[in-house]
């Protein structure tokens, strides 16, 4: 079996590539640049996701495509929604067209369990059958991509697994203040800068350790199963709780600045992962305190 990991040099993709290679799967990476975490044991295609000619070349001989690429996060998507649509939605539609032409019939797509469901469901674990009501451009694009994948399943029998991760975190996550709360906390801590909190810090998220997520993706590669699956820890933690855990490891207090809540931020999300447990025997096993400690130690070593 040969897998093509789109975004295989990134945060989630690099962990996935390592895990696939560890079990003997032949892996190709498609990414716009080599990163510090690019595994040299995988073949590499360096190109932008929108470069359809290079993407077509990368699909030769591929059995399964794992789509981990996203050129935006919720904050950047809100700034330029047209770019989000052009790079992510249209890019994925072109990918589906190429897969059909190349007769690559298996896709695993990473959607977003943190944004597609929209406003709070009273923090009750949200099942895959819950209504999709995104309140951000990022979430809306993820939902649209899911719909186009469904169309491909109907029109040309694409085999597709859609995973909806909650809020992945862990080693290799960006720490420049854009991608991920924990990395942002470390950046502000190291620079002795204040951390901006939108709202009162009570916003609840379901944080999923990245290696637990990679483990689930590997299982979907080994056990093809059409359908949509949530993937989270099943436990919610507020921004204030995460900050407190971080401060415990840092041994110091962060400077906190509270601002008005942003309109594209969902108040609270906790995912129901029962389907993933039933079908793949998967559940998150890394407690939040352990995961934060791992990421804190990793970032500490990275910063010297």
C-alpha positions as CSV (number, residue, x, y, z in Angstrom):
1,X,0.0,0.0,0.0
2,X,1.2,3.5,-0.8
3,X,-0.3,6.6,0.9
4,X,0.0,10.2,-0.2
5,X,-0.1,12.6,2.8
6,X,-1.1,16.1,1.7
7,X,0.5,18.4,4.2
8,X,2.9,15.7,5.4
9,X,5.5,18.2,6.6
10,X,3.1,20.0,8.8
11,X,2.0,19.6,12.4
12,X,-0.5,16.7,12.1
13,X,0.8,15.4,8.8
14,X,4.4,14.9,10.1
15,X,3.2,12.8,13.0
16,X,1.1,10.8,10.7
17,X,3.9,10.1,8.3
18,X,6.1,8.9,11.1
19,X,3.4,6.6,12.3
20,X,2.7,5.1,8.8
21,X,6.3,4.5,8.1
22,X,6.7,2.8,11.5
23,X,4.2,0.1,10.4
24,X,5.8,-0.4,7.0
25,X,3.5,1.6,4.8
26,X,5.1,3.3,1.7
27,X,4.5,7.1,2.1
28,X,4.7,10.1,-0.2
29,X,4.5,13.6,1.1
30,X,2.9,16.5,-0.8
31,X,3.8,19.9,0.7
32,X,4.7,23.4,-0.4
33,X,8.1,23.1,1.4
34,X,10.3,20.8,3.4
35,X,10.1,21.4,7.1
36,X,12.2,20.5,10.1
37,X,9.9,17.5,10.6
38,X,9.9,16.1,7.1
39,X,10.7,12.4,7.3
40,X,13.5,11.6,4.8
41,X,12.2,8.0,4.5
42,X,9.2,9.2,2.6
43,X,9.3,10.4,-1.0
44,X,8.6,14.1,-1.3
45,X,6.7,16.3,-3.8
46,X,7.3,20.0,-3.2
47,X,4.5,22.2,-4.6
48,X,1.6,24.4,-3.7
49,X,-1.7,22.5,-3.2
50,X,-3.2,24.5,-6.1
51,X,-0.6,23.3,-8.5
52,X,-2.7,20.7,-10.2
53,X,0.0,19.4,-12.6
54,X,2.3,18.6,-9.7
55,X,-0.6,17.1,-7.7
56,X,-1.5,14.9,-10.6
57,X,2.1,13.6,-10.7
58,X,2.0,12.9,-7.0
59,X,-1.1,10.7,-7.4
60,X,0.6,8.2,-9.6
61,X,0.7,4.8,-8.0
62,X,-1.2,6.0,-4.9
63,X,-3.7,3.8,-3.1
64,X,-5.0,6.2,-0.4
65,X,-4.9,10.0,-0.1
66,X,-4.8,11.5,3.4
67,X,-5.8,15.2,3.1
68,X,-4.3,17.1,6.0
69,X,-3.7,20.4,4.2
70,X,-5.4,23.6,5.4
71,X,-4.0,26.9,4.3
72,X,-5.9,28.8,7.0
73,X,-7.0,28.7,10.7
74,X,-10.2,30.3,11.9
75,X,-8.6,33.6,12.6
76,X,-6.9,33.9,9.2
77,X,-10.0,32.6,7.5
78,X,-12.1,35.4,9.0
79,X,-9.6,38.0,7.6
80,X,-9.7,36.7,4.1
81,X,-12.6,34.2,3.4
82,X,-12.1,34.4,-0.3
83,X,-8.6,33.1,0.0
84,X,-10.0,30.3,2.2
85,X,-12.5,29.3,-0.5
86,X,-10.0,29.6,-3.3
87,X,-7.1,27.6,-1.6
88,X,-9.0,25.1,0.4
89,X,-12.4,24.5,-1.1
90,X,-11.5,24.9,-4.8
91,X,-8.2,23.1,-4.2
92,X,-10.0,20.1,-2.8
93,X,-12.6,20.0,-5.6
94,X,-9.7,19.9,-8.1
95,X,-8.1,17.2,-6.0
96,X,-11.3,15.1,-6.3
97,X,-11.3,15.6,-10.1
98,X,-7.7,14.5,-10.3
99,X,-8.4,11.4,-8.1
100,X,-11.2,10.4,-10.4
101,X,-9.0,10.7,-13.5
102,X,-6.2,8.9,-11.9
103,X,-8.5,6.2,-10.5
104,X,-7.4,6.8,-6.9
105,X,-10.6,5.8,-5.1
106,X,-9.7,6.1,-1.4
107,X,-9.6,9.4,0.6
108,X,-9.3,10.3,4.2
109,X,-10.1,13.9,4.9
110,X,-9.5,15.9,8.1
111,X,-12.4,18.2,8.6
112,X,-13.0,20.2,11.9
113,X,-15.0,19.0,14.8
114,X,-14.3,22.2,16.5
115,X,-16.0,24.5,14.0
116,X,-18.5,22.6,11.8
117,X,-21.2,22.2,14.5
118,X,-21.4,25.9,15.3
119,X,-22.9,27.3,18.5
120,X,-22.8,25.5,21.8
121,X,-24.9,22.4,22.4
122,X,-24.7,23.1,26.2
123,X,-21.3,21.4,26.1
124,X,-23.0,18.0,25.8
125,X,-20.8,15.7,23.8
126,X,-21.8,16.3,20.2
127,X,-22.4,13.3,17.9
128,X,-21.8,13.3,14.2
129,X,-25.6,13.5,13.6
130,X,-25.8,16.9,15.2
131,X,-26.8,19.8,12.8
132,X,-23.9,21.5,11.0
133,X,-24.2,25.2,11.7
134,X,-20.7,26.8,11.4
135,X,-20.4,30.4,12.4
136,X,-17.0,31.0,10.8
137,X,-15.7,31.0,7.2
138,X,-13.3,28.2,8.3
139,X,-16.1,26.0,9.5
140,X,-18.3,26.8,6.4
141,X,-15.5,25.8,4.0
142,X,-14.9,22.5,5.9
143,X,-18.6,21.7,5.6
144,X,-18.6,22.5,1.9
145,X,-15.7,20.3,1.4
146,X,-17.5,17.5,3.2
147,X,-20.5,17.9,0.8
148,X,-18.3,17.8,-2.3
149,X,-16.7,14.6,-1.0
150,X,-20.2,13.2,-0.6
151,X,-21.0,14.1,-4.2
152,X,-17.9,12.3,-5.3
153,X,-19.0,9.2,-3.3
154,X,-22.3,9.3,-5.2
155,X,-21.1,10.2,-8.6
156,X,-18.0,7.9,-9.0
157,X,-18.0,5.7,-5.9
158,X,-15.2,7.4,-4.0
159,X,-14.4,5.6,-0.8
160,X,-14.1,8.3,1.9
161,X,-13.5,8.6,5.6
162,X,-14.1,12.1,7.0
163,X,-12.6,12.7,10.4
164,X,-13.6,15.7,12.5
165,X,-10.8,16.3,15.0
166,X,-11.6,18.7,17.9
167,X,-8.6,20.9,18.9
168,X,-5.3,19.0,18.2
169,X,-2.3,20.1,20.2
170,X,1.2,18.7,20.9
171,X,4.8,18.7,19.7
172,X,5.5,20.4,16.4
173,X,2.5,22.7,16.6
174,X,3.1,26.2,15.4
175,X,4.2,28.5,18.2
176,X,4.1,31.9,16.5
177,X,0.8,33.0,18.0
178,X,-1.6,31.8,15.3
179,X,-1.9,28.0,15.5
180,X,-3.1,26.7,18.9
181,X,-3.6,28.1,22.4
182,X,-0.8,26.2,24.1
183,X,1.9,27.2,21.6
184,X,0.7,30.7,21.8
185,X,1.0,30.7,25.6
186,X,4.6,29.5,25.3
187,X,5.5,32.2,22.8
188,X,4.1,34.9,25.0
189,X,5.7,33.4,28.1
190,X,9.1,33.2,26.4
191,X,8.9,36.8,25.2
192,X,7.4,38.1,28.5
193,X,4.5,39.4,26.5
194,X,0.8,39.5,27.6
195,X,-1.5,36.9,26.3
196,X,-4.8,38.1,24.8
197,X,-7.9,36.3,25.9
198,X,-11.0,36.9,23.9
199,X,-14.0,36.8,26.2
200,X,-13.7,35.9,29.9
201,X,-11.7,32.7,29.4
202,X,-14.7,30.4,29.9
203,X,-14.7,29.2,26.3
204,X,-14.6,25.4,26.4
205,X,-12.7,23.2,23.9
206,X,-12.0,19.5,23.5
207,X,-8.3,19.2,23.2
208,X,-6.9,16.2,21.4
209,X,-3.2,15.1,21.7
210,X,-1.7,14.9,18.2
211,X,-0.3,11.4,18.5
212,X,-3.7,10.1,19.6
213,X,-5.1,11.7,16.4
214,X,-2.3,10.1,14.2
215,X,-3.1,6.8,15.8
216,X,-6.7,7.0,14.6
217,X,-5.8,8.1,11.1
218,X,-3.5,5.0,10.8
219,X,-6.4,2.8,11.9
220,X,-8.6,4.3,9.1
221,X,-5.8,3.6,6.6
222,X,-5.6,-0.1,7.7
223,X,-9.4,-0.5,8.0
224,X,-11.2,1.4,5.3
225,X,-14.6,2.6,6.4
226,X,-16.9,5.0,4.7
227,X,-18.4,7.6,7.0
228,X,-17.9,10.6,9.3
229,X,-16.2,10.2,12.7
230,X,-15.6,12.6,15.5
231,X,-12.2,12.5,17.2
232,X,-11.6,14.3,20.4
233,X,-10.8,13.6,24.0
234,X,-14.5,13.7,25.0
235,X,-13.6,16.1,27.8
236,X,-13.9,19.9,27.8
237,X,-11.5,22.4,29.2
238,X,-11.9,26.1,29.4
239,X,-9.2,28.6,28.2
240,X,-8.7,29.5,31.9
241,X,-8.0,25.9,32.8
242,X,-5.5,25.5,30.0
243,X,-3.7,28.7,31.1
244,X,-3.6,27.4,34.7
245,X,-2.1,24.1,33.6
246,X,0.5,25.9,31.5
247,X,1.4,28.2,34.4
248,X,1.9,25.2,36.6
249,X,4.6,23.8,34.3
250,X,6.1,27.2,33.6
251,X,6.3,28.0,37.3
252,X,5.2,31.6,36.6
253,X,2.1,33.7,36.0
254,X,1.3,34.9,32.5
255,X,0.3,38.5,31.9
256,X,-3.3,38.3,30.7
257,X,-5.3,40.9,28.7
258,X,-9.0,40.3,28.3
259,X,-10.8,41.6,25.2
260,X,-14.3,41.2,23.7
261,X,-15.1,37.8,22.4
262,X,-14.7,37.3,18.7
263,X,-17.8,36.5,16.6
264,X,-16.3,33.5,14.9
265,X,-15.3,31.7,18.2
266,X,-17.7,28.9,19.2
267,X,-18.5,29.1,22.9
268,X,-17.9,25.4,23.7
269,X,-17.3,22.1,21.9
270,X,-17.0,18.6,23.4
271,X,-17.2,15.7,20.9
272,X,-18.8,12.3,21.3
273,X,-16.3,9.7,20.0
274,X,-18.5,6.6,20.4
275,X,-18.5,5.9,16.6
276,X,-14.7,5.9,16.4
277,X,-14.6,3.6,19.4
278,X,-17.2,1.2,17.9
279,X,-15.7,1.0,14.4
280,X,-12.0,1.4,15.0
281,X,-11.6,0.6,18.7
282,X,-10.1,4.0,19.1
283,X,-10.2,6.5,21.9
284,X,-8.0,9.3,23.1
285,X,-5.6,8.0,25.8
286,X,-3.4,11.0,26.7
287,X,-4.6,13.1,29.6
288,X,-4.5,16.8,29.0
289,X,-1.9,17.4,31.8
290,X,0.4,14.8,30.2
291,X,0.0,16.3,26.7
292,X,0.6,19.9,27.8
293,X,3.7,18.8,29.7
294,X,5.0,17.0,26.6
295,X,4.4,20.1,24.4
296,X,5.9,22.4,27.0
297,X,9.0,20.3,27.3
298,X,9.3,20.1,23.5
299,X,9.0,23.9,23.1
300,X,11.4,24.5,25.9
301,X,14.0,22.3,24.2
302,X,13.3,23.9,20.8
303,X,13.9,27.4,22.2
304,X,17.2,26.3,23.7
